[in-house]
Amino acid sequence: MSTLHRAIWGRGHVIVLAGTQGHVLRSEDGGQRWRRTQTPLRQDLSALAGAGPAPARR
C-alpha cells in the first residue's frame, strides 16, 4: 500500500502530515521519528489547520 501525503502543518518541532485514506502522521522531534495517529476516516485528506501554541516536547 502506498500513502500519498497531501497536507503538512508544523510549528516548532511538531509536524503533522495528512493524506490518502485518512492517514495522519505526527512527529514531535522535527521529523526524526513519526507516529501514526488513529482516525475513523477513510477518505483522502487534503488540508490541515492548527491553532494555539505547539504542544510541549516530551
N, C-alpha and C positions, 0 to 999 in steps of 0.2 A: 504494500500500500504506500502510495506517495502522498505527502501532505504539502500543499502549497500554502504558505503564509502570506496573507494579503494585507494585513494591517499590523502596524507596530506602534507602541506607545512606550515612552520611557521618561523617567525623572530620576536623576542621581544614578544610583547603581541598580535601580529597579527597571526591568524591561519586560514588556508583555507583548507576545505575538498571538495573532488570531488568524485562522484560516479555514481550510476546507473541512467539511463535516463536523463543525463545532469545536475543532481543536483549539485549545488555548494553552500556550506555554508561558511560564514566568521564570525570570531569573532575578535574584536579589544580589548578585555579585558581578554585575556588569556584563553578563553573558558567558561566564565561565562554566556555570552549571545551570541546568534547566530542569524544571518540574512541570509535568502536565497537570493542568487544573481540570477537574471533572466538571462537565457541563451536561445538562439534559438535552442540549441541542444537537441536531444532526445536519442542520443547514450550514451552507458556506457563510462564513463571517467575513465582512469586508471593511469594517471600521471599528475603531476603539476610541474611547474617551476616558480621560482621567481627571480627577479633581482633588484639590487639597494637597497637603504635603506628602512626600513619599514616606512609606512606612519605615520604621526604624530598622536598621540592619540587625540581623540575628547573629 
